[in-house]
Amino acid sequence: MLLELNDEIITRTGLSDDQLRLELAVQLYATGKLTMAQARRLTNLHRIAFEEELGQRGLWPNYTEEDLRQDVATLEKQGALRFGRSVS
């Protein structure tokens, strides 16, 4: 979906396109409408940069059980995490 905004509205905010994307992403994340990963993709920021932005605004990442499952699955696919083996 392509979202079009009237140039007058954008100009009125005084924000650049990137800043407007960031504001939208932060708000949607803060209200639980988007996950952190979804909101971050909206901004094109790296994960750490997005988390720092949230922290500066007093918003802390909501790390859910589903987030943990996704992280574990990613680490397993990358071979960085193997269950059932001892680490020496």
Biopython code that builds the backbone (N, CA, C, O; Angstrom):
import numpy as np
from Bio.PDB.StructureBuilder import StructureBuilder

atoms = [
    (1, "MET", "N", (0.846, -1.177, 0.000)),
    (1, "MET", "CA", (0.000, 0.000, 0.000)),
    (1, "MET", "C", (0.891, 1.240, 0.000)),
    (1, "MET", "O", (1.888, 1.309, 0.718)),
    (2, "LEU", "N", (0.530, 2.156, -0.772)),
    (2, "LEU", "CA", (1.235, 3.432, -0.825)),
    (2, "LEU", "C", (0.390, 4.458, -0.090)),
    (2, "LEU", "O", (-0.797, 4.621, -0.373)),
    (3, "LEU", "N", (1.014, 5.147, 0.856)),
    (3, "LEU", "CA", (0.319, 6.171, 1.620)),
    (3, "LEU", "C", (0.728, 7.527, 1.087)),
    (3, "LEU", "O", (1.910, 7.872, 1.097)),
    (4, "GLU", "N", (-0.219, 8.279, 0.632)),
    (4, "GLU", "CA", (0.065, 9.617, 0.124)),
    (4, "GLU", "C", (-0.426, 10.655, 1.111)),
    (4, "GLU", "O", (-1.543, 10.567, 1.622)),
    (5, "LEU", "N", (0.417, 11.634, 1.375)),
    (5, "LEU", "CA", (0.046, 12.733, 2.252)),
    (5, "LEU", "C", (0.162, 14.036, 1.481)),
    (5, "LEU", "O", (1.081, 14.227, 0.684)),
    (6, "ASN", "N", (-0.752, 14.896, 1.723)),
    (6, "ASN", "CA", (-0.751, 16.201, 1.082)),
    (6, "ASN", "C", (0.512, 16.960, 1.485)),
    (6, "ASN", "O", (0.856, 17.000, 2.666)),
    (7, "ASP", "N", (1.208, 17.565, 0.515)),
    (7, "ASP", "CA", (2.432, 18.322, 0.796)),
    (7, "ASP", "C", (2.206, 19.408, 1.836)),
    (7, "ASP", "O", (3.096, 19.693, 2.637)),
    (8, "GLU", "N", (1.031, 20.013, 1.834)),
    (8, "GLU", "CA", (0.725, 21.072, 2.800)),
    (8, "GLU", "C", (0.752, 20.516, 4.234)),
    (8, "GLU", "O", (1.238, 21.172, 5.156)),
    (9, "ILE", "N", (0.230, 19.317, 4.399)),
    (9, "ILE", "CA", (0.214, 18.695, 5.726)),
    (9, "ILE", "C", (1.639, 18.394, 6.160)),
    (9, "ILE", "O", (2.012, 18.658, 7.303)),
    (10, "ILE", "N", (2.427, 17.849, 5.262)),
    (10, "ILE", "CA", (3.818, 17.523, 5.587)),
    (10, "ILE", "C", (4.583, 18.789, 5.941)),
    (10, "ILE", "O", (5.309, 18.819, 6.934)),
    (11, "THR", "N", (4.429, 19.822, 5.144)),
    (11, "THR", "CA", (5.110, 21.091, 5.387)),
    (11, "THR", "C", (4.689, 21.671, 6.735)),
    (11, "THR", "O", (5.511, 22.224, 7.466)),
    (12, "ARG", "N", (3.436, 21.544, 7.049)),
    (12, "ARG", "CA", (2.897, 22.084, 8.301)),
    (12, "ARG", "C", (3.548, 21.449, 9.532)),
    (12, "ARG", "O", (3.691, 22.096, 10.569)),
    (13, "THR", "N", (3.945, 20.167, 9.408)),
    (13, "THR", "CA", (4.570, 19.492, 10.545)),
    (13, "THR", "C", (5.982, 20.005, 10.788)),
    (13, "THR", "O", (6.493, 19.922, 11.905)),
    (14, "GLY", "N", (6.614, 20.534, 9.744)),
    (14, "GLY", "CA", (7.995, 20.983, 9.872)),
    (14, "GLY", "C", (8.990, 19.834, 9.910)),
    (14, "GLY", "O", (10.157, 20.025, 10.252)),
    (15, "LEU", "N", (8.525, 18.638, 9.557)),
    (15, "LEU", "CA", (9.373, 17.450, 9.598)),
    (15, "LEU", "C", (9.805, 17.038, 8.196)),
    (15, "LEU", "O", (9.097, 17.267, 7.215)),
    (16, "SER", "N", (10.974, 16.429, 8.126)),
    (16, "SER", "CA", (11.412, 15.847, 6.857)),
    (16, "SER", "C", (10.652, 14.533, 6.654)),
    (16, "SER", "O", (9.965, 14.063, 7.560)),
    (17, "ASP", "N", (10.777, 13.950, 5.476)),
    (17, "ASP", "CA", (10.119, 12.667, 5.220)),
    (17, "ASP", "C", (10.577, 11.615, 6.225)),
    (17, "ASP", "O", (9.754, 10.873, 6.762)),
    (18, "ASP", "N", (11.888, 11.544, 6.486)),
    (18, "ASP", "CA", (12.423, 10.555, 7.428)),
    (18, "ASP", "C", (11.929, 10.805, 8.848)),
    (18, "ASP", "O", (11.607, 9.862, 9.570)),
    (19, "GLN", "N", (11.870, 12.061, 9.245)),
    (19, "GLN", "CA", (11.388, 12.392, 10.585)),
    (19, "GLN", "C", (9.909, 12.035, 10.729)),
    (19, "GLN", "O", (9.480, 11.553, 11.777)),
    (20, "LEU", "N", (9.140, 12.272, 9.682)),
    (20, "LEU", "CA", (7.719, 11.944, 9.715)),
    (20, "LEU", "C", (7.513, 10.435, 9.811)),
    (20, "LEU", "O", (6.650, 9.971, 10.556)),
    (21, "ARG", "N", (8.310, 9.664, 9.053)),
    (21, "ARG", "CA", (8.258, 8.213, 9.155)),
    (21, "ARG", "C", (8.588, 7.755, 10.575)),
    (21, "ARG", "O", (7.929, 6.870, 11.122)),
    (22, "LEU", "N", (9.611, 8.365, 11.158)),
    (22, "LEU", "CA", (10.015, 8.011, 12.514)),
    (22, "LEU", "C", (8.888, 8.301, 13.505)),
    (22, "LEU", "O", (8.573, 7.457, 14.345)),
    (23, "GLU", "N", (8.284, 9.477, 13.416)),
    (23, "GLU", "CA", (7.181, 9.832, 14.325)),
    (23, "GLU", "C", (6.025, 8.847, 14.196)),
    (23, "GLU", "O", (5.446, 8.420, 15.195)),
    (24, "LEU", "N", (5.700, 8.497, 12.972)),
    (24, "LEU", "CA", (4.608, 7.547, 12.735)),
    (24, "LEU", "C", (4.967, 6.180, 13.315)),
    (24, "LEU", "O", (4.144, 5.553, 13.982)),
    (25, "ALA", "N", (6.173, 5.726, 13.067)),
    (25, "ALA", "CA", (6.608, 4.420, 13.559)),
    (25, "ALA", "C", (6.614, 4.374, 15.082)),
    (25, "ALA", "O", (6.135, 3.405, 15.673)),
    (26, "VAL", "N", (7.145, 5.397, 15.717)),
    (26, "VAL", "CA", (7.198, 5.437, 17.180)),
    (26, "VAL", "C", (5.784, 5.415, 17.763)),
    (26, "VAL", "O", (5.514, 4.684, 18.716)),
    (27, "GLN", "N", (4.911, 6.194, 17.207)),
    (27, "GLN", "CA", (3.531, 6.237, 17.710)),
    (27, "GLN", "C", (2.829, 4.894, 17.544)),
    (27, "GLN", "O", (2.147, 4.428, 18.457)),
    (28, "LEU", "N", (2.996, 4.276, 16.385)),
    (28, "LEU", "CA", (2.357, 2.982, 16.150)),
    (28, "LEU", "C", (2.947, 1.897, 17.049)),
    (28, "LEU", "O", (2.233, 0.993, 17.482)),
    (29, "TYR", "N", (4.242, 1.985, 17.328)),
    (29, "TYR", "CA", (4.868, 1.044, 18.257)),
    (29, "TYR", "C", (4.373, 1.297, 19.686)),
    (29, "TYR", "O", (4.024, 0.360, 20.404)),
    (30, "ALA", "N", (4.349, 2.553, 20.083)),
    (30, "ALA", "CA", (3.955, 2.912, 21.450)),
    (30, "ALA", "C", (2.515, 2.485, 21.758)),
    (30, "ALA", "O", (2.191, 2.162, 22.901)),
    (31, "THR", "N", (1.672, 2.486, 20.758)),
    (31, "THR", "CA", (0.275, 2.100, 20.970)),
    (31, "THR", "C", (0.033, 0.616, 20.713)),
    (31, "THR", "O", (-1.101, 0.144, 20.798)),
    (32, "GLY", "N", (1.108, -0.122, 20.395)),
    (32, "GLY", "CA", (0.977, -1.558, 20.188)),
    (32, "GLY", "C", (0.423, -1.964, 18.844)),
    (32, "GLY", "O", (0.073, -3.127, 18.641)),
    (33, "LYS", "N", (0.338, -1.021, 17.921)),
    (33, "LYS", "CA", (-0.186, -1.324, 16.592)),
    (33, "LYS", "C", (0.849, -2.037, 15.721)),
    (33, "LYS", "O", (0.494, -2.806, 14.828)),
    (34, "LEU", "N", (2.138, -1.774, 15.989)),
    (34, "LEU", "CA", (3.228, -2.429, 15.269)),
    (34, "LEU", "C", (4.200, -3.024, 16.268)),
    (34, "LEU", "O", (4.374, -2.505, 17.370)),
    (35, "THR", "N", (4.828, -4.115, 15.873)),
    (35, "THR", "CA", (5.922, -4.651, 16.672)),
    (35, "THR", "C", (7.135, -3.741, 16.468)),
    (35, "THR", "O", (7.140, -2.875, 15.594)),
    (36, "MET", "N", (8.159, -3.958, 17.292)),
    (36, "MET", "CA", (9.359, -3.154, 17.126)),
    (36, "MET", "C", (9.973, -3.376, 15.744)),
    (36, "MET", "O", (10.398, -2.422, 15.091)),
    (37, "ALA", "N", (10.019, -4.621, 15.302)),
    (37, "ALA", "CA", (10.602, -4.920, 13.992)),
    (37, "ALA", "C", (9.818, -4.225, 12.874)),
    (37, "ALA", "O", (10.413, -3.667, 11.952)),
    (38, "GLN", "N", (8.507, -4.258, 12.955)),
    (38, "GLN", "CA", (7.683, -3.605, 11.933)),
    (38, "GLN", "C", (7.890, -2.099, 11.947)),
    (38, "GLN", "O", (8.037, -1.476, 10.895)),
    (39, "ALA", "N", (7.902, -1.520, 13.131)),
    (39, "ALA", "CA", (8.085, -0.072, 13.245)),
    (39, "ALA", "C", (9.469, 0.330, 12.750)),
    (39, "ALA", "O", (9.619, 1.337, 12.058)),
    (40, "ARG", "N", (10.471, -0.453, 13.103)),
    (40, "ARG", "CA", (11.838, -0.160, 12.677)),
    (40, "ARG", "C", (11.948, -0.192, 11.156)),
    (40, "ARG", "O", (12.602, 0.663, 10.559)),
    (41, "ARG", "N", (11.308, -1.179, 10.530)),
    (41, "ARG", "CA", (11.349, -1.257, 9.054)),
    (41, "ARG", "C", (10.706, -0.033, 8.412)),
    (41, "ARG", "O", (11.130, 0.409, 7.344)),
    (42, "LEU", "N", (9.703, 0.502, 9.051)),
    (42, "LEU", "CA", (9.050, 1.708, 8.544)),
    (42, "LEU", "C", (10.026, 2.884, 8.513)),
    (42, "LEU", "O", (9.924, 3.761, 7.655)),
    (43, "THR", "N", (10.966, 2.895, 9.449)),
    (43, "THR", "CA", (11.913, 4.009, 9.541)),
    (43, "THR", "C", (13.194, 3.790, 8.751)),
    (43, "THR", "O", (13.917, 4.746, 8.471)),
    (44, "ASN", "N", (13.486, 2.543, 8.386)),
    (44, "ASN", "CA", (14.750, 2.186, 7.733)),
    (44, "ASN", "C", (15.956, 2.377, 8.651)),
    (44, "ASN", "O", (17.085, 2.471, 8.169)),
    (45, "LEU", "N", (15.734, 2.435, 9.960)),
    (45, "LEU", "CA", (16.834, 2.544, 10.921)),
    (45, "LEU", "C", (17.320, 1.150, 11.296)),
    (45, "LEU", "O", (16.567, 0.179, 11.225)),
    (46, "HIS", "N", (18.578, 1.061, 11.694)),
    (46, "HIS", "CA", (19.084, -0.185, 12.256)),
    (46, "HIS", "C", (18.436, -0.384, 13.620)),
    (46, "HIS", "O", (17.975, 0.570, 14.247)),
    (47, "ARG", "N", (18.409, -1.628, 14.066)),
    (47, "ARG", "CA", (17.734, -1.970, 15.324)),
    (47, "ARG", "C", (18.238, -1.136, 16.499)),
    (47, "ARG", "O", (17.439, -0.598, 17.266)),
    (48, "ILE", "N", (19.546, -1.029, 16.642)),
    (48, "ILE", "CA", (20.111, -0.291, 17.777)),
    (48, "ILE", "C", (19.702, 1.184, 17.713)),
    (48, "ILE", "O", (19.339, 1.774, 18.730)),
    (49, "ALA", "N", (19.759, 1.768, 16.532)),
    (49, "ALA", "CA", (19.391, 3.181, 16.376)),
    (49, "ALA", "C", (17.919, 3.400, 16.735)),
    (49, "ALA", "O", (17.572, 4.397, 17.369)),
    (50, "PHE", "N", (17.061, 2.468, 16.330)),
    (50, "PHE", "CA", (15.644, 2.608, 16.655)),
    (50, "PHE", "C", (15.415, 2.458, 18.155)),
    (50, "PHE", "O", (14.640, 3.207, 18.749)),
    (51, "GLU", "N", (16.098, 1.481, 18.767)),
    (51, "GLU", "CA", (15.969, 1.302, 20.216)),
    (51, "GLU", "C", (16.474, 2.530, 20.969)),
    (51, "GLU", "O", (15.879, 2.928, 21.971)),
    (52, "GLU", "N", (17.561, 3.130, 20.498)),
    (52, "GLU", "CA", (18.064, 4.355, 21.131)),
    (52, "GLU", "C", (17.041, 5.478, 21.022)),
    (52, "GLU", "O", (16.838, 6.236, 21.971)),
    (53, "GLU", "N", (16.407, 5.580, 19.879)),
    (53, "GLU", "CA", (15.368, 6.598, 19.680)),
    (53, "GLU", "C", (14.212, 6.373, 20.656)),
    (53, "GLU", "O", (13.706, 7.322, 21.255)),
    (54, "LEU", "N", (13.806, 5.134, 20.809)),
    (54, "LEU", "CA", (12.736, 4.829, 21.767)),
    (54, "LEU", "C", (13.158, 5.216, 23.180)),
    (54, "LEU", "O", (12.379, 5.809, 23.927)),
    (55, "GLY", "N", (14.395, 4.877, 23.543)),
    (55, "GLY", "CA", (14.897, 5.202, 24.873)),
    (55, "GLY", "C", (14.923, 6.690, 25.138)),
    (55, "GLY", "O", (14.596, 7.131, 26.240)),
    (56, "GLN", "N", (15.311, 7.478, 24.135)),
    (56, "GLN", "CA", (15.346, 8.935, 24.292)),
    (56, "GLN", "C", (13.950, 9.493, 24.528)),
    (56, "GLN", "O", (13.787, 10.565, 25.112)),
    (57, "ARG", "N", (12.951, 8.758, 24.071)),
    (57, "ARG", "CA", (11.560, 9.197, 24.245)),
    (57, "ARG", "C", (10.911, 8.563, 25.473)),
    (57, "ARG", "O", (9.720, 8.753, 25.722)),
    (58, "GLY", "N", (11.703, 7.808, 26.241)),
    (58, "GLY", "CA", (11.168, 7.170, 27.436)),
    (58, "GLY", "C", (10.347, 5.935, 27.139)),
    (58, "GLY", "O", (9.590, 5.473, 27.993)),
    (59, "LEU", "N", (10.485, 5.395, 25.947)),
    (59, "LEU", "CA", (9.778, 4.166, 25.572)),
    (59, "LEU", "C", (10.790, 3.030, 25.563)),
    (59, "LEU", "O", (11.845, 3.137, 24.938)),
    (60, "TRP", "N", (10.474, 1.965, 26.242)),
    (60, "TRP", "CA", (11.396, 0.840, 26.316)),
    (60, "TRP", "C", (10.838, -0.293, 25.507)),
    (60, "TRP", "O", (9.627, -0.505, 25.458)),
    (61, "PRO", "N", (11.724, -1.020, 24.874)),
    (61, "PRO", "CA", (11.263, -2.126, 24.028)),
    (61, "PRO", "C", (10.413, -3.120, 24.804)),
    (61, "PRO", "O", (10.751, -3.503, 25.924)),
    (62, "ASN", "N", (9.315, -3.528, 24.200)),
    (62, "ASN", "CA", (8.457, -4.572, 24.766)),
    (62, "ASN", "C", (8.913, -5.887, 24.146)),
    (62, "ASN", "O", (8.495, -6.242, 23.044)),
    (63, "TYR", "N", (9.760, -6.593, 24.851)),
    (63, "TYR", "CA", (10.290, -7.843, 24.338)),
    (63, "TYR", "C", (9.345, -8.951, 24.766)),
    (63, "TYR", "O", (9.312, -9.354, 25.928)),
    (64, "THR", "N", (8.574, -9.435, 23.794)),
    (64, "THR", "CA", (7.544, -10.421, 24.090)),
    (64, "THR", "C", (8.076, -11.845, 23.926)),
    (64, "THR", "O", (9.176, -12.068, 23.421)),
    (65, "GLU", "N", (7.271, -12.781, 24.363)),
    (65, "GLU", "CA", (7.622, -14.196, 24.187)),
    (65, "GLU", "C", (7.760, -14.516, 22.692)),
    (65, "GLU", "O", (8.633, -15.288, 22.296)),
    (66, "GLU", "N", (6.910, -13.928, 21.884)),
    (66, "GLU", "CA", (6.988, -14.142, 20.430)),
    (66, "GLU", "C", (8.295, -13.579, 19.876)),
    (66, "GLU", "O", (8.903, -14.190, 18.997)),
    (67, "ASP", "N", (8.735, -12.422, 20.376)),
    (67, "ASP", "CA", (10.024, -11.861, 19.965)),
    (67, "ASP", "C", (11.147, -12.847, 20.282)),
    (67, "ASP", "O", (12.047, -13.057, 19.469)),
    (68, "LEU", "N", (11.087, -13.449, 21.470)),
    (68, "LEU", "CA", (12.102, -14.422, 21.878)),
    (68, "LEU", "C", (12.091, -15.623, 20.944)),
    (68, "LEU", "O", (13.148, -16.083, 20.512)),
    (69, "ARG", "N", (10.911, -16.133, 20.631)),
    (69, "ARG", "CA", (10.819, -17.278, 19.712)),
    (69, "ARG", "C", (11.438, -16.949, 18.357)),
    (69, "ARG", "O", (12.168, -17.762, 17.789)),
    (70, "GLN", "N", (11.148, -15.762, 17.842)),
    (70, "GLN", "CA", (11.702, -15.362, 16.546)),
    (70, "GLN", "C", (13.215, -15.237, 16.611)),
    (70, "GLN", "O", (13.912, -15.650, 15.684)),
    (71, "ASP", "N", (13.729, -14.672, 17.696)),
    (71, "ASP", "CA", (15.178, -14.535, 17.853)),
    (71, "ASP", "C", (15.853, -15.898, 17.942)),
    (71, "ASP", "O", (16.897, -16.115, 17.328)),
    (72, "VAL", "N", (15.264, -16.814, 18.700)),
    (72, "VAL", "CA", (15.829, -18.152, 18.824)),
    (72, "VAL", "C", (15.823, -18.850, 17.467)),
    (72, "VAL", "O", (16.813, -19.478, 17.091)),
    (73, "ALA", "N", (14.731, -18.747, 16.737)),
    (73, "ALA", "CA", (14.645, -19.372, 15.411)),
    (73, "ALA", "C", (15.706, -18.803, 14.468)),
    (73, "ALA", "O", (16.333, -19.548, 13.715)),
    (74, "THR", "N", (15.903, -17.504, 14.509)),
    (74, "THR", "CA", (16.918, -16.868, 13.670)),
    (74, "THR", "C", (18.308, -17.361, 14.033)),
    (74, "THR", "O", (19.103, -17.686, 13.150)),
    (75, "LEU", "N", (18.608, -17.419, 15.322)),
    (75, "LEU", "CA", (19.918, -17.888, 15.768)),
    (75, "LEU", "C", (20.144, -19.347, 15.391)),
    (75, "LEU", "O", (21.255, -19.728, 15.021)),
    (76, "GLU", "N", (19.092, -20.171, 15.483)),
    (76, "GLU", "CA", (19.223, -21.573, 15.092)),
    (76, "GLU", "C", (19.502, -21.692, 13.597)),
    (76, "GLU", "O", (20.344, -22.491, 13.188)),
    (77, "LYS", "N", (18.811, -20.913, 12.787)),
    (77, "LYS", "CA", (19.029, -20.936, 11.329)),
    (77, "LYS", "C", (20.449, -20.524, 10.978)),
    (77, "LYS", "O", (21.040, -21.049, 10.034)),
    (78, "GLN", "N", (20.985, -19.603, 11.725)),
    (78, "GLN", "CA", (22.336, -19.111, 11.471)),
    (78, "GLN", "C", (23.399, -20.036, 12.065)),
    (78, "GLN", "O", (24.594, -19.811, 11.873)),
    (79, "GLY", "N", (22.970, -21.067, 12.779)),
    (79, "GLY", "CA", (23.905, -21.989, 13.393)),
    (79, "GLY", "C", (24.580, -21.420, 14.630)),
    (79, "GLY", "O", (25.562, -21.979, 15.117)),
    (80, "ALA", "N", (24.063, -20.322, 15.132)),
    (80, "ALA", "CA", (24.661, -19.671, 16.295)),
    (80, "ALA", "C", (24.111, -20.201, 17.605)),
    (80, "ALA", "O", (24.613, -19.867, 18.678)),
    (81, "LEU", "N", (23.077, -21.029, 17.515)),
    (81, "LEU", "CA", (22.439, -21.537, 18.731)),
    (81, "LEU", "C", (22.063, -22.984, 18.481)),
    (81, "LEU", "O", (21.342, -23.294, 17.532)),
    (82, "ARG", "N", (22.547, -23.853, 19.322)),
    (82, "ARG", "CA", (22.218, -25.275, 19.202)),
    (82, "ARG", "C", (21.825, -25.784, 20.589)),
    (82, "ARG", "O", (22.593, -25.679, 21.545)),
    (83, "PHE", "N", (20.629, -26.330, 20.676)),
    (83, "PHE", "CA", (20.166, -26.879, 21.941)),
    (83, "PHE", "C", (20.622, -28.326, 22.055)),
    (83, "PHE", "O", (20.796, -29.021, 21.055)),
    (84, "GLY", "N", (20.814, -28.767, 23.307)),
    (84, "GLY", "CA", (21.160, -30.146, 23.546)),
    (84, "GLY", "C", (22.652, -30.435, 23.501)),
    (84, "GLY", "O", (23.064, -31.584, 23.659)),
    (85, "ARG", "N", (23.451, -29.428, 23.291)),
    (85, "ARG", "CA", (24.892, -29.617, 23.271)),
    (85, "ARG", "C", (25.507, -28.744, 24.360)),
    (85, "ARG", "O", (25.083, -27.611, 24.587)),
    (86, "SER", "N", (26.502, -29.293, 25.016)),
    (86, "SER", "CA", (27.171, -28.497, 26.037)),
    (86, "SER", "C", (28.223, -27.632, 25.379)),
    (86, "SER", "O", (28.823, -28.006, 24.371)),
    (87, "VAL", "N", (28.433, -26.473, 25.966)),
    (87, "VAL", "CA", (29.411, -25.523, 25.454)),
    (87, "VAL", "C", (30.644, -25.622, 26.336)),
    (87, "VAL", "O", (30.544, -25.510, 27.558)),
    (88, "SER", "N", (31.792, -25.830, 25.737)),
    (88, "SER", "CA", (33.040, -25.933, 26.520)),
    (88, "SER", "C", (33.839, -24.675, 26.437)),
    (88, "SER", "O", (34.913, -24.585, 27.031)),
]
sb = StructureBuilder()
sb.init_structure("model")
sb.init_model(0)
sb.init_chain("A")
sb.init_seg("    ")
for serial, (resi, resn, name, xyz) in enumerate(atoms, 1):
    if name == "N":
        sb.init_residue(resn, " ", resi, " ")
    sb.init_atom(name, np.array(xyz, "f"), 0.0, 1.0, " ", f" {name:<3s}", serial, name[0])
structure = sb.get_structure()
